[in-house]
Amino acid sequence: MTALVRDLTDDQARTALPCKWGEVDPDVLPAWVAEMDYAIAEPVVEALQRAVAAGMTGYPTARVGGPLGAAYAAFAARQFGHDVDPDRVVPTVDVTAGVRFALEVLAPAGGLVFPVPGYSPQLAMAEITGRERLDLTLDPDAARAELDLDHLDRLLADGARVLLLTQPHNPWGRAFTRAELEGVRDVVLRRGGFVVSDEIHAPLVLDGREHVSYLDVEGTAEHAVALVSASKAFGIAGLRCAQLVTASDRLHQALVSAPAARNESWSVLAVEASVAAYTHGDAWLEALRRRLADQRDLLERLLAARLPLARLRPVEATYLAWVDLRAYGHDDPAAVALERGRVRLAPGHDYHPGLPGHVRLNFATSAARLTEIVRRLEVALG
């Protein structure tokens, strides 16, 4: 089944992924930005070809629900066992824009709690929306990446109002359990908070683990919104379409009643691609998850053999590994890797300002390329 997932050659990747591959010199291997070095799933390609042939390059419809809502609701039911009302699926341009929209329209005024290390563009989300950012910091020496619920409780008790939750988490690689999310719910309900749940990596939970949408936890409907997308799982981020999902008529009406200028316009082609991915992409997605699990296991073996002092927490979801390289003595190992090894990684301080010695490594590539990435990293840090 993994044969459904086809590796791009270097030349193909440079054409297909102009950011990831185009922003590095030809002798540099890129493992930084969150894009996969795999060809797009055939059902998505076919849908895009039909749409372009039909001239579907105009403005999108502003209608919520519709084919996109129905496709996502059916996908969520099959993949996650999550009951979604298709008429409460609202399109937006991408997940980060959707987070901003939700914060501006739905969330109460007050401080924004953000788990760090966290997705770097969202570090600025509090400032952009006129809030104070309050970091819920992961202990870099903790054996397991977990949300500190006592700390969350203190932050909300002291006046914070919103939790921006990324789950599955980037870059921790965690797929939070239902029990963990119930713990979050209990704190948020006790303190009268609100949750914006970024679930862009939901389809990429590995090893048969369960993805639990925060909205699928009992008692969350009136204080939460989820952001979902086919972009990461199906490699279509550049097409620009995500979805806001609510389980409350009140919150849904607030979204659809907001001025159109608050919700950036999405792409007609992205809607067609997303519907195809959600409707016809299950086999490809299953093959992708198996490939990513194989790549993660290979990375673990390579690090154990070549960089035994590297610390890698178990990756339960995503194709991103949060790697602790402090033992090798470099505050910015990503800079060292680029200069000495000609491999580009994402520097850890982009996800946790002030934290030394960490990198985020994207392993969604070929086995040969990943092996070379780690070999070069060994040369650079050795």
Secondary structure, DSSP 8 states (H G I E B T S, - for coil): -GGGS-B--HHHHHHH-TTTTTTS-TT-EEE-SS--SB---HHHHHHHHHHHHTT--S-----SSHHHHHHHHHHHHHHH-----GGGEEEES-HHHHHHHHHHHTS-SSEEEEEES--GGGGGHHHHTT--EEEEE--TT-SS----HHHHHHHHHTTEEEEEEESS-TTT-----HHHHHHHHHHHHHHT-EEEEE-TTGGGB-TT-----GGGSTT-GGGEEEEE-SHHHHT-GGG--EEEE-S-HHHHHHHHHS-GGGS----HHHHHHHHHHHHH-HHHHHHHHHHHHHHHHHHHHHHHHH-TT-EE----BSSEEEEE-GGGT-S-HHHHIIIII-EEEEEGGGTSTT--SEEEEE--S-HHHHHHHHHHHHHHH-
